[in-house]
Amino acid sequence: MGVSDSKRRTNQPAVPQVLPETWKALLAAADDFNRLAPWVWMHDSYIVGLRHPVTQEVLLASILGRLRTLFALLVYRRAAGHRWLLNTILNDGDSGGLEREDSAYEQDAIKVEFTPKRVLWKEDRALMAAAGYAPTVKRGNGWPLFRSLVPGGFPWHITQIEAETLLFALPRVAAVARLVREYPEVWESRLDGDVAFLPDDFDPAAAELSGEQLDWHPMIPPPGPPPDLVSFDEPTLTRLHKLTHAKGFHLEVDLGYSTMAVADVDRPRFPKLALAVDRASGFIGGLLLSEITDRDGAATLGIVLLNALTQSGHRPETIRVQRSRVAAMLSGVAKELDIPVHLDVELAELNAARQSIEHDFNRRR
């Protein structure tokens, strides 16, 4: 359910600093959660709602592990996180605008995953050693791995604020899990998308949770922001209008997250990769990774399209894209240039070019 974080990248930003006392408390709470093993009876569709005690932000928590492949608590935040989780629960992962290839990169969450020790990075081991931590679950997935997920970002170490958020969430989600273990009927009549909110003043250290305390709210995925649109200035449009249409020339165009992480200030990030390929010949007419400031990739997509048209010396008969989001981004400029944009599931030449580029990059690292 996400981008792999098992490998380090070069040119890493500094690891965020978390207070030693926060680490010790967080490790203890995570250890308690792991010993409880709520994934034995909790489904990932059981969403627990919390309100941050300081910011009042709505947090949606989901427990993973029912399939015995990944054991974790994820706390989804902000509209992007809520959209990702609720689309996964309600729409079988359909992201409502972001294609499946990109959706894994769009999570906004804080997680603790329980793993074998070998999965930990050296920084994780150093922090746990400094805290004098050893898990009480001695075999298998006993070690807590804390990560921060943001849209387009490489899974990274958590900050002080994120650590405090997890420290707030862990015992409260555990209280819900204990309630469901004793009274499974609490959730049996609920529909997917029903969120069980805890009272803001609930203190898991003072008393056990009762079913009457849960405040149920149905939630649907919030709409995603519209994509930025590709646009050209008037001189460029005038120049492109002088290009003649070439019959049989079909341009395959794509924009999606690259698997090639690049350095940024706070964490490595996955840039967008824009490609334009001539369907007939397989010739790559444009290729560019987005700059960090171009998060939606519209500027990068525009550059690649312009390069492809300039190099070919013609306007294509059609532009072929796999993603509806890319079609929307190109819709305005394509209409101005009188080039139809068609959704096409099979872009063989473009996909082959993309795979070759990313394979070569990964092989050289």
Residue pairs with C-beta under 8 A, 6 or more apart in sequence:
1 64
1 70
1 74
1 88
1 104
1 107
2 104
2 107
2 149
2 155
3 104
3 105
3 107
3 149
3 154
3 155
3 270
4 155
5 145
5 147
5 154
5 155
5 156
6 119
8 121
9 154
9 261
9 263
9 268
10 263
10 365
11 263
11 268
12 263
12 268
13 156
13 263
13 264
13 265
13 266
13 267
13 268
15 123
15 157
16 157
16 158
16 159
16 160
17 160
18 26
18 127
18 158
18 159
18 160
18 163
19 160
20 130
20 131
22 160
22 163
22 164
22 167
23 127
23 130
23 131
23 163
24 131
24 132
24 133
25 167
26 146
26 163
26 166
26 167
26 170
27 128
27 131
27 133
27 144
29 166
29 167
29 170
29 171
30 112
30 114
30 144
30 146
30 166
30 170
31 133
31 135
31 136
31 137
31 144
32 170
32 171
32 174
33 73
33 112
33 170
33 173
33 174
34 71
34 114
34 135
34 136
34 137
34 141
34 142
34 144
35 136
35 137
36 174
36 177
36 178
37 65
37 71
38 63
38 65
38 173
38 174
38 177
38 178
38 180
38 181
39 63
39 64
39 65
39 66
39 71
40 65
41 177
41 180
41 181
41 184
42 63
42 65
42 66
42 177
42 180
43 63
43 66
44 62
44 63
44 64
44 66
44 88
44 89
45 62
45 89
45 192
46 62
46 63
46 176
46 180
46 187
46 196
47 60
47 61
47 62
47 85
47 89
47 193
47 194
47 195
47 196
47 219
48 60
48 61
48 62
48 172
48 173
48 176
48 195
48 196
48 197
48 198
49 58
49 59
49 60
49 61
49 195
49 196
49 197
49 198
49 215
49 217
50 58
50 59
50 60
50 61
50 75
50 168
50 169
50 172
50 173
50 197
50 198
51 57
51 58
51 59
51 197
51 200
52 58
52 59
52 165
52 168
53 168
53 200
57 77
57 78
58 82
59 75
59 76
59 77
59 165
59 169
60 75
60 76
60 77
60 81
60 82
60 85
60 86
60 195
60 219
61 73
61 74
61 75
61 76
61 169
61 173
62 73
62 74
62 76
62 85
63 72
63 73
63 173
63 177
64 70
64 71
64 72
64 73
64 74
65 71
65 72
70 113
71 113
71 114
71 115
71 141
72 111
72 112
72 113
72 114
73 111
73 112
73 166
73 169
73 170
73 173
74 85
74 109
74 110
74 111
75 109
75 110
75 111
75 165
75 166
75 169
76 82
76 84
76 85
76 107
76 108
76 109
77 108
77 109
77 110
77 165
78 108
79 222
80 106
80 107
80 108
80 151
81 107
81 108
81 109
82 219
82 221
82 222
83 95
83 96
83 106
83 221
83 222
83 223
83 224
84 95
84 103
84 106
84 107
84 108
84 109
85 109
86 193
86 219
86 220
86 221
86 222
87 93
87 94
87 95
87 96
87 103
87 221
89 192
89 193
90 192
90 193
90 220
90 221
91 221
93 100
93 103
94 100
95 102
95 103
95 106
95 224
96 221
96 223
96 224
97 224
97 227
97 324
97 325
98 106
98 224
98 325
99 256
99 322
99 323
99 324
99 325
101 256
101 257
101 323
102 256
102 257
102 323
102 325
105 151
105 152
105 257
105 270
106 151
106 152
107 149
107 150
107 151
108 149
108 150
108 151
109 149
110 146
110 147
110 148
110 149
110 158
110 162
110 165
110 166
111 146
111 147
111 149
112 144
112 145
112 146
112 166
112 170
113 144
113 145
113 147
114 137
114 141
114 142
114 143
114 144
114 145
115 141
115 143
115 144
115 145
116 140
116 141
116 142
116 143
117 125
117 142
117 143
119 143
119 145
120 128
120 143
120 145
123 157
124 143
124 145
124 146
124 157
128 143
135 142
135 143
135 144
136 142
146 157
146 158
146 162
146 163
146 166
147 155
147 156
147 157
147 158
148 155
148 156
148 157
148 158
148 159
148 162
148 267
149 155
150 267
151 295
152 257
152 269
152 270
152 271
152 295
153 264
153 267
153 268
153 269
153 270
154 261
154 267
154 268
154 269
154 270
156 266
156 267
156 268
158 166
171 204
171 205
172 198
172 202
172 204
174 204
175 198
175 202
175 204
175 208
175 209
176 196
176 198
176 209
176 214
178 208
178 209
179 186
179 208
179 209
179 210
179 211
180 186
180 187
183 211
186 196
186 211
186 214
187 196
190 196
190 216
191 218
193 218
193 219
193 220
194 216
194 217
194 218
194 219
195 216
195 217
195 218
195 219
196 214
196 215
196 216
197 214
197 215
197 216
197 217
198 209
198 213
198 214
198 215
199 213
199 215
202 209
202 213
226 328
227 296
227 298
227 325
227 328
227 329
228 296
228 297
228 298
228 299
228 329
229 298
229 328
229 329
229 331
229 332
229 333
230 298
230 301
230 302
230 305
230 329
230 330
230 332
230 333
231 302
231 332
231 333
232 240
232 302
232 306
232 333
232 336
236 306
237 333
237 336
237 337
240 306
240 309
240 315
240 337
241 337
243 309
243 313
243 314
243 315
244 314
244 315
245 314
245 315
245 316
245 317
245 338
246 312
246 314
246 315
246 316
246 317
247 317
248 280
248 317
249 278
249 280
249 312
249 314
249 316
249 317
250 278
250 279
250 280
250 316
250 317
250 318
250 319
250 320
251 276
251 277
251 278
251 279
251 285
251 308
251 312
251 316
251 318
251 319
251 320
252 275
252 276
252 277
252 278
252 279
252 320
252 321
252 344
252 347
252 349
252 350
253 274
253 275
253 276
253 277
253 301
253 304
253 305
253 308
253 319
253 320
253 321
253 326
253 330
253 350
254 273
254 274
254 275
254 321
254 322
254 323
254 326
254 347
254 350
254 354
255 272
255 273
255 274
255 275
255 297
255 300
255 301
255 323
255 325
255 326
255 329
256 272
256 273
256 323
257 270
257 271
257 272
257 273
258 270
258 271
258 272
258 273
258 289
258 358
259 270
259 358
259 362
260 270
260 271
260 273
260 289
260 358
260 361
260 362
261 268
261 269
261 270
262 268
262 269
262 270
262 271
262 289
262 292
264 292
269 292
271 289
271 290
271 291
271 292
272 289
272 290
272 294
272 295
272 296
272 297
272 300
272 301
273 287
273 288
273 289
273 290
273 354
273 357
273 358
274 286
274 287
274 288
274 289
274 290
274 297
274 300
274 301
274 303
274 304
275 284
275 286
275 287
275 304
275 350
275 353
275 354
275 357
276 284
276 285
276 286
276 287
276 304
276 305
276 307
276 308
277 283
277 284
277 285
277 347
277 349
277 350
277 353
278 285
278 308
278 312
278 349
279 320
279 347
279 349
282 349
282 352
282 353
284 353
285 304
285 307
285 308
285 309
285 311
285 312
286 303
286 304
286 305
286 306
286 307
286 308
286 311
287 304
287 353
287 357
288 300
288 303
288 304
288 307
289 300
290 297
290 299
290 300
291 299
291 300
294 300
296 329
297 329
298 329
301 326
301 329
301 330
302 333
305 330
305 333
309 315
309 316
315 337
315 338
315 339
316 339
317 339
317 340
318 339
318 340
318 341
318 342
319 330
319 334
319 339
319 340
319 341
319 342
320 341
320 342
320 344
320 347
321 327
321 330
321 341
321 342
321 343
321 344
321 347
322 343
322 344
322 345
322 347
322 350
324 343
327 341
327 343
330 341
331 341
334 340
334 341
